[in-house]
Amino acid sequence: MLGKYIRIQRLLRSLKQEYVAERAGIDQSSYSRIECDESDPSWSRVKKIAKAIGCRIRDFDEDEEEKE
């Protein structure tokens, strides 16, 4: 489920996967697997992705999405 929320935050900012992956120091195919929930990223990687997207880790929380 985390990948879904990462994708939502990326799309809200009109960012491409390649851009986020590069800024997070991840190859694009690994990043794509994270968004598709085919890979469980470490918290360290999640932090890097959040920073690359320009959001907070808690923005990836499904409960926060439901409140809006």
Beta strands, then each sheet from edge to edge (+ up, - down):
end
